[in-house]
Amino acid sequence: METIIHFIIFLTAVIEIVLLVRFFTLCNHVEEIKKKMVPNENFQAMFLLYCSAGEKEKAKELLLHEISLDKMFTTAFFSVLPEHDKAKQTILTKYEKLLKMVDVTLDFETVDKYLKG
């Protein structure tokens, strides 16, 4: 009986250690996810750096990622709410100069066809 109790205590200790390691691993992953989800504080500086270095593809990728983090993004690209048109205009106005710099046009007609179809 005593060996069973020792075995249970040992097993509990091992499980607690595994859980502790998993917890710290999870915390690390949360930090990585946060970095991807939170808008980049130096987005414009990085964008202009890529443009000035001739890295238009990287600048375009950075810009599209930044647009996807915008609070109006979901309403503009995947919503049939009345605010849809206002959100589209807000996105276009806010990022107009940057979109032109990387030769990107946002075709909201395609989006609207998808949402209505």
Backbone atoms as SQL, in Angstrom:
CREATE TABLE atoms (id INTEGER PRIMARY KEY, chain TEXT, resi INTEGER, resn TEXT, atom TEXT, x REAL, y REAL, z REAL);
INSERT INTO atoms VALUES
  (1, 'A', 1, 'MET', 'N', 0.827, -1.197, 0.000),
  (2, 'A', 1, 'MET', 'CA', 0.000, 0.000, 0.000),
  (3, 'A', 1, 'MET', 'C', 0.869, 1.257, 0.000),
  (4, 'A', 2, 'GLU', 'N', 1.953, 1.197, 0.754),
  (5, 'A', 2, 'GLU', 'CA', 2.838, 2.351, 0.846),
  (6, 'A', 2, 'GLU', 'C', 3.504, 2.640, -0.499),
  (7, 'A', 3, 'THR', 'N', 3.851, 1.604, -1.254),
  (8, 'A', 3, 'THR', 'CA', 4.456, 1.808, -2.572),
  (9, 'A', 3, 'THR', 'C', 3.476, 2.462, -3.533),
  (10, 'A', 4, 'ILE', 'N', 2.229, 2.135, -3.432),
  (11, 'A', 4, 'ILE', 'CA', 1.219, 2.749, -4.296),
  (12, 'A', 4, 'ILE', 'C', 1.123, 4.240, -3.999),
  (13, 'A', 5, 'ILE', 'N', 1.150, 4.594, -2.733),
  (14, 'A', 5, 'ILE', 'CA', 1.084, 6.007, -2.341),
  (15, 'A', 5, 'ILE', 'C', 2.322, 6.740, -2.847),
  (16, 'A', 6, 'HIS', 'N', 3.508, 6.130, -2.707),
  (17, 'A', 6, 'HIS', 'CA', 4.733, 6.753, -3.215),
  (18, 'A', 6, 'HIS', 'C', 4.676, 6.908, -4.736),
  (19, 'A', 7, 'PHE', 'N', 4.152, 5.899, -5.400),
  (20, 'A', 7, 'PHE', 'CA', 4.021, 5.959, -6.856),
  (21, 'A', 7, 'PHE', 'C', 3.076, 7.092, -7.268),
  (22, 'A', 8, 'ILE', 'N', 1.965, 7.239, -6.565),
  (23, 'A', 8, 'ILE', 'CA', 0.998, 8.306, -6.868),
  (24, 'A', 8, 'ILE', 'C', 1.629, 9.673, -6.628),
  (25, 'A', 9, 'ILE', 'N', 2.378, 9.813, -5.550),
  (26, 'A', 9, 'ILE', 'CA', 3.061, 11.083, -5.258),
  (27, 'A', 9, 'ILE', 'C', 4.085, 11.385, -6.353),
  (28, 'A', 10, 'PHE', 'N', 4.853, 10.375, -6.745),
  (29, 'A', 10, 'PHE', 'CA', 5.845, 10.546, -7.808),
  (30, 'A', 10, 'PHE', 'C', 5.164, 10.935, -9.121),
  (31, 'A', 11, 'LEU', 'N', 4.089, 10.252, -9.449),
  (32, 'A', 11, 'LEU', 'CA', 3.352, 10.535, -10.675),
  (33, 'A', 11, 'LEU', 'C', 2.775, 11.952, -10.660),
  (34, 'A', 12, 'THR', 'N', 2.262, 12.373, -9.530),
  (35, 'A', 12, 'THR', 'CA', 1.735, 13.733, -9.380),
  (36, 'A', 12, 'THR', 'C', 2.844, 14.761, -9.588),
  (37, 'A', 13, 'ALA', 'N', 4.017, 14.506, -9.027),
  (38, 'A', 13, 'ALA', 'CA', 5.147, 15.428, -9.188),
  (39, 'A', 13, 'ALA', 'C', 5.560, 15.528, -10.657),
  (40, 'A', 14, 'VAL', 'N', 5.608, 14.400, -11.342),
  (41, 'A', 14, 'VAL', 'CA', 5.976, 14.403, -12.762),
  (42, 'A', 14, 'VAL', 'C', 4.943, 15.182, -13.574),
  (43, 'A', 15, 'ILE', 'N', 3.685, 14.962, -13.296),
  (44, 'A', 15, 'ILE', 'CA', 2.622, 15.677, -14.012),
  (45, 'A', 15, 'ILE', 'C', 2.720, 17.179, -13.762),
  (46, 'A', 16, 'GLU', 'N', 3.009, 17.578, -12.534),
  (47, 'A', 16, 'GLU', 'CA', 3.143, 19.005, -12.223),
  (48, 'A', 16, 'GLU', 'C', 4.321, 19.620, -12.962),
  (49, 'A', 17, 'ILE', 'N', 5.415, 18.903, -13.068),
  (50, 'A', 17, 'ILE', 'CA', 6.579, 19.417, -13.797),
  (51, 'A', 17, 'ILE', 'C', 6.247, 19.563, -15.278),
  (52, 'A', 18, 'VAL', 'N', 5.589, 18.576, -15.838),
  (53, 'A', 18, 'VAL', 'CA', 5.190, 18.647, -17.250),
  (54, 'A', 18, 'VAL', 'C', 4.243, 19.822, -17.473),
  (55, 'A', 19, 'LEU', 'N', 3.290, 20.005, -16.591),
  (56, 'A', 19, 'LEU', 'CA', 2.357, 21.129, -16.717),
  (57, 'A', 19, 'LEU', 'C', 3.078, 22.469, -16.616),
  (58, 'A', 20, 'LEU', 'N', 4.055, 22.557, -15.742),
  (59, 'A', 20, 'LEU', 'CA', 4.823, 23.787, -15.586),
  (60, 'A', 20, 'LEU', 'C', 5.595, 24.104, -16.869),
  (61, 'A', 21, 'VAL', 'N', 6.222, 23.096, -17.442),
  (62, 'A', 21, 'VAL', 'CA', 6.953, 23.291, -18.697),
  (63, 'A', 21, 'VAL', 'C', 5.990, 23.706, -19.805),
  (64, 'A', 22, 'ARG', 'N', 4.850, 23.054, -19.904),
  (65, 'A', 22, 'ARG', 'CA', 3.859, 23.400, -20.921),
  (66, 'A', 22, 'ARG', 'C', 3.332, 24.826, -20.727),
  (67, 'A', 23, 'PHE', 'N', 3.160, 25.228, -19.475),
  (68, 'A', 23, 'PHE', 'CA', 2.687, 26.578, -19.180),
  (69, 'A', 23, 'PHE', 'C', 3.669, 27.615, -19.714),
  (70, 'A', 24, 'PHE', 'N', 4.956, 27.430, -19.442),
  (71, 'A', 24, 'PHE', 'CA', 5.953, 28.388, -19.919),
  (72, 'A', 24, 'PHE', 'C', 6.069, 28.364, -21.443),
  (73, 'A', 25, 'THR', 'N', 5.898, 27.215, -22.044),
  (74, 'A', 25, 'THR', 'CA', 5.892, 27.123, -23.503),
  (75, 'A', 25, 'THR', 'C', 4.703, 27.894, -24.066),
  (76, 'A', 26, 'LEU', 'N', 3.558, 27.733, -23.448),
  (77, 'A', 26, 'LEU', 'CA', 2.358, 28.447, -23.875),
  (78, 'A', 26, 'LEU', 'C', 2.542, 29.953, -23.744),
  (79, 'A', 27, 'CYS', 'N', 3.144, 30.391, -22.652),
  (80, 'A', 27, 'CYS', 'CA', 3.403, 31.825, -22.468),
  (81, 'A', 27, 'CYS', 'C', 4.281, 32.361, -23.590),
  (82, 'A', 28, 'ASN', 'N', 5.258, 31.599, -23.993),
  (83, 'A', 28, 'ASN', 'CA', 6.137, 32.002, -25.082),
  (84, 'A', 28, 'ASN', 'C', 5.351, 32.128, -26.386),
  (85, 'A', 29, 'HIS', 'N', 4.466, 31.189, -26.641),
  (86, 'A', 29, 'HIS', 'CA', 3.656, 31.238, -27.860),
  (87, 'A', 29, 'HIS', 'C', 2.696, 32.424, -27.840),
  (88, 'A', 30, 'VAL', 'N', 2.165, 32.764, -26.698),
  (89, 'A', 30, 'VAL', 'CA', 1.267, 33.917, -26.588),
  (90, 'A', 30, 'VAL', 'C', 2.016, 35.187, -26.966),
  (91, 'A', 31, 'GLU', 'N', 3.253, 35.313, -26.532),
  (92, 'A', 31, 'GLU', 'CA', 4.057, 36.481, -26.870),
  (93, 'A', 31, 'GLU', 'C', 4.279, 36.566, -28.382),
  (94, 'A', 32, 'GLU', 'N', 4.537, 35.430, -29.026),
  (95, 'A', 32, 'GLU', 'CA', 4.714, 35.412, -30.477),
  (96, 'A', 32, 'GLU', 'C', 3.422, 35.803, -31.191),
  (97, 'A', 33, 'ILE', 'N', 2.311, 35.295, -30.728),
  (98, 'A', 33, 'ILE', 'CA', 1.015, 35.615, -31.329),
  (99, 'A', 33, 'ILE', 'C', 0.703, 37.094, -31.143),
  (100, 'A', 34, 'LYS', 'N', 0.999, 37.614, -29.973),
  (101, 'A', 34, 'LYS', 'CA', 0.751, 39.027, -29.698),
  (102, 'A', 34, 'LYS', 'C', 1.538, 39.906, -30.666),
  (103, 'A', 35, 'LYS', 'N', 2.779, 39.534, -30.929),
  (104, 'A', 35, 'LYS', 'CA', 3.597, 40.315, -31.854),
  (105, 'A', 35, 'LYS', 'C', 2.991, 40.324, -33.252),
  (106, 'A', 36, 'LYS', 'N', 2.335, 39.233, -33.632),
  (107, 'A', 36, 'LYS', 'CA', 1.715, 39.159, -34.951),
  (108, 'A', 36, 'LYS', 'C', 0.396, 39.914, -35.000),
  (109, 'A', 37, 'MET', 'N', -0.324, 39.974, -33.890),
  (110, 'A', 37, 'MET', 'CA', -1.663, 40.552, -33.878),
  (111, 'A', 37, 'MET', 'C', -1.680, 42.050, -33.586),
  (112, 'A', 38, 'VAL', 'N', -0.738, 42.533, -32.811),
  (113, 'A', 38, 'VAL', 'CA', -0.723, 43.940, -32.434),
  (114, 'A', 38, 'VAL', 'C', -0.129, 44.744, -33.586),
  (115, 'A', 39, 'PRO', 'N', -0.778, 45.840, -33.968),
  (116, 'A', 39, 'PRO', 'CA', -0.229, 46.649, -35.054),
  (117, 'A', 39, 'PRO', 'C', 1.209, 47.073, -34.764),
  (118, 'A', 40, 'ASN', 'N', 2.007, 47.078, -35.811),
  (119, 'A', 40, 'ASN', 'CA', 3.420, 47.399, -35.697),
  (120, 'A', 40, 'ASN', 'C', 3.587, 48.884, -35.386),
  (121, 'A', 41, 'GLU', 'N', 4.294, 49.195, -34.314),
  (122, 'A', 41, 'GLU', 'CA', 4.468, 50.592, -33.908),
  (123, 'A', 41, 'GLU', 'C', 5.300, 51.369, -34.925),
  (124, 'A', 42, 'ASN', 'N', 6.244, 50.710, -35.549),
  (125, 'A', 42, 'ASN', 'CA', 7.079, 51.406, -36.523),
  (126, 'A', 42, 'ASN', 'C', 6.755, 50.950, -37.943),
  (127, 'A', 43, 'PHE', 'N', 5.483, 50.702, -38.185),
  (128, 'A', 43, 'PHE', 'CA', 5.039, 50.214, -39.498),
  (129, 'A', 43, 'PHE', 'C', 5.465, 51.145, -40.624),
  (130, 'A', 44, 'GLN', 'N', 5.174, 52.429, -40.491),
  (131, 'A', 44, 'GLN', 'CA', 5.475, 53.351, -41.585),
  (132, 'A', 44, 'GLN', 'C', 6.971, 53.442, -41.845),
  (133, 'A', 45, 'ALA', 'N', 7.764, 53.414, -40.788),
  (134, 'A', 45, 'ALA', 'CA', 9.215, 53.456, -40.970),
  (135, 'A', 45, 'ALA', 'C', 9.700, 52.213, -41.713),
  (136, 'A', 46, 'MET', 'N', 9.195, 51.047, -41.322),
  (137, 'A', 46, 'MET', 'CA', 9.583, 49.808, -41.994),
  (138, 'A', 46, 'MET', 'C', 9.095, 49.810, -43.444),
  (139, 'A', 47, 'PHE', 'N', 7.877, 50.281, -43.653),
  (140, 'A', 47, 'PHE', 'CA', 7.311, 50.338, -45.001),
  (141, 'A', 47, 'PHE', 'C', 8.174, 51.218, -45.899),
  (142, 'A', 48, 'LEU', 'N', 8.514, 52.410, -45.410),
  (143, 'A', 48, 'LEU', 'CA', 9.326, 53.331, -46.204),
  (144, 'A', 48, 'LEU', 'C', 10.740, 52.794, -46.409),
  (145, 'A', 49, 'LEU', 'N', 11.259, 52.075, -45.420),
  (146, 'A', 49, 'LEU', 'CA', 12.573, 51.452, -45.572),
  (147, 'A', 49, 'LEU', 'C', 12.555, 50.447, -46.721),
  (148, 'A', 50, 'TYR', 'N', 11.548, 49.580, -46.738),
  (149, 'A', 50, 'TYR', 'CA', 11.441, 48.599, -47.819),
  (150, 'A', 50, 'TYR', 'C', 11.275, 49.283, -49.174),
  (151, 'A', 51, 'CYS', 'N', 10.440, 50.317, -49.228),
  (152, 'A', 51, 'CYS', 'CA', 10.234, 51.030, -50.493),
  (153, 'A', 51, 'CYS', 'C', 11.524, 51.689, -50.965),
  (154, 'A', 52, 'SER', 'N', 12.246, 52.323, -50.048),
  (155, 'A', 52, 'SER', 'CA', 13.477, 53.015, -50.432),
  (156, 'A', 52, 'SER', 'C', 14.575, 52.042, -50.844),
  (157, 'A', 53, 'ALA', 'N', 14.506, 50.818, -50.348),
  (158, 'A', 53, 'ALA', 'CA', 15.501, 49.803, -50.713),
  (159, 'A', 53, 'ALA', 'C', 15.077, 49.017, -51.953),
  (160, 'A', 54, 'GLY', 'N', 13.934, 49.370, -52.525),
  (161, 'A', 54, 'GLY', 'CA', 13.460, 48.678, -53.714),
  (162, 'A', 54, 'GLY', 'C', 12.802, 47.339, -53.424),
  (163, 'A', 55, 'GLU', 'N', 12.486, 47.083, -52.180),
  (164, 'A', 55, 'GLU', 'CA', 11.852, 45.821, -51.767),
  (165, 'A', 55, 'GLU', 'C', 10.333, 45.991, -51.762),
  (166, 'A', 56, 'LYS', 'N', 9.761, 46.200, -52.950),
  (167, 'A', 56, 'LYS', 'CA', 8.320, 46.469, -53.031),
  (168, 'A', 56, 'LYS', 'C', 7.472, 45.297, -52.563),
  (169, 'A', 57, 'GLU', 'N', 7.919, 44.077, -52.812),
  (170, 'A', 57, 'GLU', 'CA', 7.140, 42.909, -52.388),
  (171, 'A', 57, 'GLU', 'C', 7.056, 42.833, -50.864),
  (172, 'A', 58, 'LYS', 'N', 8.178, 43.102, -50.193),
  (173, 'A', 58, 'LYS', 'CA', 8.169, 43.095, -48.725),
  (174, 'A', 58, 'LYS', 'C', 7.300, 44.234, -48.202),
  (175, 'A', 59, 'ALA', 'N', 7.407, 45.398, -48.852),
  (176, 'A', 59, 'ALA', 'CA', 6.590, 46.543, -48.447),
  (177, 'A', 59, 'ALA', 'C', 5.112, 46.236, -48.645),
  (178, 'A', 60, 'LYS', 'N', 4.779, 45.586, -49.756),
  (179, 'A', 60, 'LYS', 'CA', 3.390, 45.224, -50.040),
  (180, 'A', 60, 'LYS', 'C', 2.870, 44.242, -48.991),
  (181, 'A', 61, 'GLU', 'N', 3.681, 43.244, -48.678),
  (182, 'A', 61, 'GLU', 'CA', 3.285, 42.252, -47.670),
  (183, 'A', 61, 'GLU', 'C', 3.067, 42.913, -46.309),
  (184, 'A', 62, 'LEU', 'N', 3.972, 43.816, -45.943),
  (185, 'A', 62, 'LEU', 'CA', 3.850, 44.533, -44.676),
  (186, 'A', 62, 'LEU', 'C', 2.588, 45.392, -44.662),
  (187, 'A', 63, 'LEU', 'N', 2.311, 46.069, -45.764),
  (188, 'A', 63, 'LEU', 'CA', 1.128, 46.927, -45.859),
  (189, 'A', 63, 'LEU', 'C', -0.159, 46.118, -45.750),
  (190, 'A', 64, 'LEU', 'N', -0.234, 45.013, -46.474),
  (191, 'A', 64, 'LEU', 'CA', -1.442, 44.188, -46.414),
  (192, 'A', 64, 'LEU', 'C', -1.640, 43.599, -45.020),
  (193, 'A', 65, 'HIS', 'N', -0.551, 43.258, -44.366),
  (194, 'A', 65, 'HIS', 'CA', -0.660, 42.765, -42.984),
  (195, 'A', 65, 'HIS', 'C', -1.179, 43.875, -42.069),
  (196, 'A', 66, 'GLU', 'N', -0.669, 45.070, -42.256),
  (197, 'A', 66, 'GLU', 'CA', -1.108, 46.205, -41.440),
  (198, 'A', 66, 'GLU', 'C', -2.589, 46.502, -41.679),
  (199, 'A', 67, 'ILE', 'N', -3.033, 46.429, -42.914),
  (200, 'A', 67, 'ILE', 'CA', -4.450, 46.638, -43.225),
  (201, 'A', 67, 'ILE', 'C', -5.295, 45.571, -42.539),
  (202, 'A', 68, 'SER', 'N', -4.803, 44.343, -42.524),
  (203, 'A', 68, 'SER', 'CA', -5.571, 43.260, -41.890),
  (204, 'A', 68, 'SER', 'C', -5.703, 43.454, -40.386),
  (205, 'A', 69, 'LEU', 'N', -4.814, 44.234, -39.783),
  (206, 'A', 69, 'LEU', 'CA', -4.896, 44.506, -38.348),
  (207, 'A', 69, 'LEU', 'C', -5.767, 45.722, -38.036),
  (208, 'A', 70, 'ASP', 'N', -6.157, 46.448, -39.060),
  (209, 'A', 70, 'ASP', 'CA', -6.982, 47.643, -38.867),
  (210, 'A', 70, 'ASP', 'C', -8.339, 47.249, -38.296),
  (211, 'A', 71, 'LYS', 'N', -8.868, 48.095, -37.411),
  (212, 'A', 71, 'LYS', 'CA', -10.148, 47.773, -36.765),
  (213, 'A', 71, 'LYS', 'C', -11.319, 47.771, -37.748),
  (214, 'A', 72, 'MET', 'N', -11.173, 48.414, -38.895),
  (215, 'A', 72, 'MET', 'CA', -12.237, 48.454, -39.903),
  (216, 'A', 72, 'MET', 'C', -12.118, 47.320, -40.921),
  (217, 'A', 73, 'PHE', 'N', -11.076, 46.529, -40.826),
  (218, 'A', 73, 'PHE', 'CA', -10.790, 45.492, -41.823),
  (219, 'A', 73, 'PHE', 'C', -11.945, 44.518, -42.016),
  (220, 'A', 74, 'THR', 'N', -12.427, 43.922, -40.946),
  (221, 'A', 74, 'THR', 'CA', -13.487, 42.916, -41.057),
  (222, 'A', 74, 'THR', 'C', -14.760, 43.528, -41.626),
  (223, 'A', 75, 'THR', 'N', -15.087, 44.732, -41.194),
  (224, 'A', 75, 'THR', 'CA', -16.291, 45.387, -41.699),
  (225, 'A', 75, 'THR', 'C', -16.155, 45.704, -43.185),
  (226, 'A', 76, 'ALA', 'N', -14.967, 46.097, -43.607),
  (227, 'A', 76, 'ALA', 'CA', -14.761, 46.462, -45.011),
  (228, 'A', 76, 'ALA', 'C', -14.717, 45.252, -45.932),
  (229, 'A', 77, 'PHE', 'N', -14.132, 44.162, -45.455),
  (230, 'A', 77, 'PHE', 'CA', -13.906, 43.024, -46.342),
  (231, 'A', 77, 'PHE', 'C', -14.831, 41.838, -46.119),
  (232, 'A', 78, 'PHE', 'N', -15.540, 41.810, -45.018),
  (233, 'A', 78, 'PHE', 'CA', -16.381, 40.633, -44.794),
  (234, 'A', 78, 'PHE', 'C', -17.597, 40.980, -43.957),
  (235, 'A', 79, 'SER', 'N', -18.376, 41.930, -44.447),
  (236, 'A', 79, 'SER', 'CA', -19.558, 42.335, -43.708),
  (237, 'A', 79, 'SER', 'C', -20.596, 42.878, -44.677),
  (238, 'A', 80, 'VAL', 'N', -21.839, 42.606, -44.375),
  (239, 'A', 80, 'VAL', 'CA', -22.926, 43.176, -45.170),
  (240, 'A', 80, 'VAL', 'C', -23.699, 44.198, -44.332),
  (241, 'A', 81, 'LEU', 'N', -23.090, 44.635, -43.270),
  (242, 'A', 81, 'LEU', 'CA', -23.704, 45.637, -42.402),
  (243, 'A', 81, 'LEU', 'C', -23.752, 46.985, -43.118),
  (244, 'A', 82, 'PRO', 'N', -24.608, 47.886, -42.654),
  (245, 'A', 82, 'PRO', 'CA', -24.680, 49.216, -43.273),
  (246, 'A', 82, 'PRO', 'C', -23.345, 49.973, -43.228),
  (247, 'A', 83, 'GLU', 'N', -22.497, 49.640, -42.259),
  (248, 'A', 83, 'GLU', 'CA', -21.209, 50.328, -42.122),
  (249, 'A', 83, 'GLU', 'C', -20.185, 49.859, -43.156),
  (250, 'A', 84, 'HIS', 'N', -20.550, 48.873, -43.956),
  (251, 'A', 84, 'HIS', 'CA', -19.618, 48.280, -44.928),
  (252, 'A', 84, 'HIS', 'C', -19.022, 49.332, -45.860),
  (253, 'A', 85, 'ASP', 'N', -19.868, 50.174, -46.453),
  (254, 'A', 85, 'ASP', 'CA', -19.380, 51.189, -47.392),
  (255, 'A', 85, 'ASP', 'C', -18.485, 52.210, -46.701),
  (256, 'A', 86, 'LYS', 'N', -18.863, 52.604, -45.505),
  (257, 'A', 86, 'LYS', 'CA', -18.045, 53.561, -44.753),
  (258, 'A', 86, 'LYS', 'C', -16.686, 52.948, -44.414),
  (259, 'A', 87, 'ALA', 'N', -16.679, 51.688, -44.036),
  (260, 'A', 87, 'ALA', 'CA', -15.429, 51.004, -43.691),
  (261, 'A', 87, 'ALA', 'C', -14.519, 50.892, -44.914),
  (262, 'A', 88, 'LYS', 'N', -15.110, 50.580, -46.074),
  (263, 'A', 88, 'LYS', 'CA', -14.317, 50.510, -47.310),
  (264, 'A', 88, 'LYS', 'C', -13.650, 51.851, -47.584),
  (265, 'A', 89, 'GLN', 'N', -14.437, 52.908, -47.476),
  (266, 'A', 89, 'GLN', 'CA', -13.906, 54.242, -47.750),
  (267, 'A', 89, 'GLN', 'C', -12.826, 54.620, -46.741),
  (268, 'A', 90, 'THR', 'N', -13.024, 54.252, -45.496),
  (269, 'A', 90, 'THR', 'CA', -12.031, 54.541, -44.461),
  (270, 'A', 90, 'THR', 'C', -10.709, 53.850, -44.770),
  (271, 'A', 91, 'ILE', 'N', -10.783, 52.580, -45.140),
  (272, 'A', 91, 'ILE', 'CA', -9.570, 51.822, -45.482),
  (273, 'A', 91, 'ILE', 'C', -8.871, 52.461, -46.681),
  (274, 'A', 92, 'LEU', 'N', -9.645, 52.773, -47.722),
  (275, 'A', 92, 'LEU', 'CA', -9.049, 53.364, -48.925),
  (276, 'A', 92, 'LEU', 'C', -8.405, 54.712, -48.634),
  (277, 'A', 93, 'THR', 'N', -9.077, 55.534, -47.853),
  (278, 'A', 93, 'THR', 'CA', -8.548, 56.856, -47.527),
  (279, 'A', 93, 'THR', 'C', -7.294, 56.751, -46.667),
  (280, 'A', 94, 'LYS', 'N', -7.350, 55.913, -45.664),
  (281, 'A', 94, 'LYS', 'CA', -6.237, 55.792, -44.714),
  (282, 'A', 94, 'LYS', 'C', -4.959, 55.269, -45.377),
  (283, 'A', 95, 'TYR', 'N', -5.103, 54.333, -46.309),
  (284, 'A', 95, 'TYR', 'CA', -3.930, 53.679, -46.890),
  (285, 'A', 95, 'TYR', 'C', -3.690, 54.048, -48.358),
  (286, 'A', 96, 'GLU', 'N', -4.383, 55.063, -48.851),
  (287, 'A', 96, 'GLU', 'CA', -4.321, 55.418, -50.270),
  (288, 'A', 96, 'GLU', 'C', -2.894, 55.674, -50.764),
  (289, 'A', 97, 'LYS', 'N', -2.160, 56.542, -50.094),
  (290, 'A', 97, 'LYS', 'CA', -0.805, 56.881, -50.537),
  (291, 'A', 97, 'LYS', 'C', 0.115, 55.667, -50.499),
  (292, 'A', 98, 'LEU', 'N', -0.026, 54.872, -49.452),
  (293, 'A', 98, 'LEU', 'CA', 0.846, 53.706, -49.306),
  (294, 'A', 98, 'LEU', 'C', 0.528, 52.646, -50.359),
  (295, 'A', 99, 'LEU', 'N', -0.753, 52.461, -50.654),
  (296, 'A', 99, 'LEU', 'CA', -1.151, 51.503, -51.683),
  (297, 'A', 99, 'LEU', 'C', -0.592, 51.907, -53.050),
  (298, 'A', 100, 'LYS', 'N', -0.609, 53.197, -53.346),
  (299, 'A', 100, 'LYS', 'CA', -0.069, 53.677, -54.621),
  (300, 'A', 100, 'LYS', 'C', 1.434, 53.438, -54.708),
  (301, 'A', 101, 'MET', 'N', 2.118, 53.571, -53.589),
  (302, 'A', 101, 'MET', 'CA', 3.573, 53.391, -53.589),
  (303, 'A', 101, 'MET', 'C', 3.982, 51.974, -53.978),
  (304, 'A', 102, 'VAL', 'N', 3.138, 50.998, -53.686),
  (305, 'A', 102, 'VAL', 'CA', 3.466, 49.604, -54.024),
  (306, 'A', 102, 'VAL', 'C', 2.577, 49.076, -55.153),
  (307, 'A', 103, 'ASP', 'N', 1.906, 49.986, -55.850),
  (308, 'A', 103, 'ASP', 'CA', 1.076, 49.644, -57.016),
  (309, 'A', 103, 'ASP', 'C', 0.014, 48.594, -56.699),
  (310, 'A', 104, 'VAL', 'N', -0.733, 48.821, -55.638),
  (311, 'A', 104, 'VAL', 'CA', -1.809, 47.907, -55.247),
  (312, 'A', 104, 'VAL', 'C', -3.124, 48.668, -55.277),
  (313, 'A', 105, 'THR', 'N', -4.131, 48.048, -55.862),
  (314, 'A', 105, 'THR', 'CA', -5.479, 48.606, -55.802),
  (315, 'A', 105, 'THR', 'C', -6.377, 47.575, -55.131),
  (316, 'A', 106, 'LEU', 'N', -7.206, 48.048, -54.254),
  (317, 'A', 106, 'LEU', 'CA', -8.146, 47.165, -53.567),
  (318, 'A', 106, 'LEU', 'C', -9.448, 47.157, -54.358),
  (319, 'A', 107, 'ASP', 'N', -9.802, 46.010, -54.892),
  (320, 'A', 107, 'ASP', 'CA', -10.987, 45.864, -55.726),
  (321, 'A', 107, 'ASP', 'C', -12.169, 45.418, -54.859),
  (322, 'A', 108, 'PHE', 'N', -12.891, 46.392, -54.355),
  (323, 'A', 108, 'PHE', 'CA', -14.023, 46.070, -53.488),
  (324, 'A', 108, 'PHE', 'C', -15.216, 45.527, -54.268),
  (325, 'A', 109, 'GLU', 'N', -15.233, 45.694, -55.590),
  (326, 'A', 109, 'GLU', 'CA', -16.314, 45.109, -56.385),
  (327, 'A', 109, 'GLU', 'C', -16.279, 43.587, -56.277),
  (328, 'A', 110, 'THR', 'N', -15.085, 43.020, -56.297),
  (329, 'A', 110, 'THR', 'CA', -14.934, 41.571, -56.134),
  (330, 'A', 110, 'THR', 'C', -15.432, 41.137, -54.763),
  (331, 'A', 111, 'VAL', 'N', -15.094, 41.920, -53.755),
  (332, 'A', 111, 'VAL', 'CA', -15.543, 41.625, -52.387),
  (333, 'A', 111, 'VAL', 'C', -17.060, 41.672, -52.318),
  (334, 'A', 112, 'ASP', 'N', -17.641, 42.723, -52.894),
  (335, 'A', 112, 'ASP', 'CA', -19.101, 42.873, -52.860),
  (336, 'A', 112, 'ASP', 'C', -19.812, 41.738, -53.594),
  (337, 'A', 113, 'LYS', 'N', -19.262, 41.319, -54.735),
  (338, 'A', 113, 'LYS', 'CA', -19.855, 40.192, -55.470),
  (339, 'A', 113, 'LYS', 'C', -19.847, 38.934, -54.612),
  (340, 'A', 114, 'TYR', 'N', -18.749, 38.704, -53.926),
  (341, 'A', 114, 'TYR', 'CA', -18.652, 37.517, -53.074),
  (342, 'A', 114, 'TYR', 'C', -19.658, 37.588, -51.928),
  (343, 'A', 115, 'LEU', 'N', -19.751, 38.757, -51.300),
  (344, 'A', 115, 'LEU', 'CA', -20.645, 38.902, -50.148),
  (345, 'A', 115, 'LEU', 'C', -22.113, 38.796, -50.547),
  (346, 'A', 116, 'LYS', 'N', -22.457, 39.277, -51.732),
  (347, 'A', 116, 'LYS', 'CA', -23.856, 39.230, -52.172),
  (348, 'A', 116, 'LYS', 'C', -24.221, 37.897, -52.806),
  (349, 'A', 117, 'GLY', 'N', -23.215, 37.175, -53.281),
  (350, 'A', 117, 'GLY', 'CA', -23.474, 35.919, -53.989),
  (351, 'A', 117, 'GLY', 'C', -23.525, 34.795, -53.059);
